[in-house]
Amino acid sequence: MAKLELQNLRKQYRSDVIPVNDISLTVEDGEFLTLLGPSGCGKSTLLRLIAGLETPTLGTVIIGNKNVNHVAPGERNIAMVFQSYALYPHMTAAENITTALRLKKMPPEEINRRLTEAATTLELTNLLDRKPGQMSGGQRQRVALARALVRDPEVFLLDEPLSNLDALLREQVRSQMKQLFKTQNKPVVYVTHDQTEAMTLSSRVAVLYKGKVQQLDTPSRIYSHPANEFVASFVGSPQMNLFTLRCQGETVRLGDNIITFNQDEFPNNHIILGIRPEHISLTTVEDTNAIKGQIILIEELGKEKLVSVKIDNCDLIIRALLSQDNIQEGDSVYLGLSPKNFHWFDISTGQRINC
């Protein structure tokens, strides 16, 4: 049994280039932690620091209660799965899977046992004699996963392993991965910029931006209670509506609608209001929380429509997920908002305000 600990980890290339900036977190046995964020946020650099492919400027990487800062990557007892599969093209699937075991001169019986177990788990039994060029992308990725499994590592590291797959295949492999790692009872650190992967696979998600952890929490909490404006805008598809509104006492105005918040005073005279598109509905003029506007764009999403509405008496546009069929571009509509689904953020810091 092992756990992974990062203590005040920092990686600095120049005074103005700090991809990892004082990150501390713990990944327990059996926990699936996803590092989520846009390109350049530091997530892959953090993974490379854990793997030993980069040396931290400051801070400590601890695996199984052992400081591994000065331990070579090959001695850290980790397994890494890459975006590009990284399979040897001249080797069969079985040879690719067992290469590391053979280099360690493990007994042939143990190698065969681990190979059979991993191949059965990942449904590769009939593909072991094929070379990578004879396999599909999904099959190659499963071979890469099997190669990681047979090593029986203390920690699994996965760097965007599904990004090269098409949408349907990505969904299938994602489902297999979730079931697979449930049985391993090892810390898993998974890097992605795909929030669907993060939300569906993870025990916890660390949202990164500019080298810092913006929020570390369960997927449901990150979605329902984003810690700041960045997390609110990054997590969720379609993106959350965010409006900068002027405070008038304990109220703000959105179009003709007056919204009250339970806060006596703010350090600024503006506040950011967030509303997710799925928390908006069509309603009638009698609704006290109704906002009037005109539909300027309808985007078909299958069972729902993403509707952009220009709010009357202001320059703001609000986007709503609606299932109604009897709406058209140019229609005047009333949108119903529920205060329980509002998110408030400080305009100076971007941090969440509980109103």
Secondary structure as UniProt FT lines:
FT   STRAND          4..11
FT   TURN            15..16
FT   STRAND          20..27
FT   TURN            29..30
FT   STRAND          32..36
FT   TURN            39..40
FT   HELIX           43..51
FT   STRAND          58..63
FT   TURN            64..65
FT   STRAND          66..67
FT   TURN            69..70
FT   HELIX           73..75
FT   STRAND          78..81
FT   TURN            83..84
FT   TURN            89..90
FT   HELIX           93..103
FT   TURN            104..105
FT   HELIX           108..121
FT   TURN            122..123
FT   HELIX           125..127
FT   TURN            128..129
FT   HELIX           132..134
FT   HELIX           137..149
FT   TURN            150..151
FT   STRAND          155..159
FT   TURN            161..164
FT   HELIX           167..182
FT   TURN            183..184
FT   STRAND          188..192
FT   HELIX           195..201
FT   STRAND          204..209
FT   TURN            210..211
FT   STRAND          212..217
FT   HELIX           219..224
FT   HELIX           229..234
FT   STRAND          241..248
FT   TURN            249..250
FT   STRAND          251..254
FT   TURN            255..256
FT   STRAND          257..260
FT   STRAND          270..275
FT   HELIX           277..279
FT   STRAND          280..283
FT   TURN            285..286
FT   TURN            288..289
FT   STRAND          290..300
FT   STRAND          305..311
FT   TURN            312..313
FT   STRAND          317..322
FT   TURN            329..330
FT   STRAND          332..337
FT   HELIX           339..341
FT   STRAND          343..346
FT   TURN            347..349
FT   STRAND          351..353
//
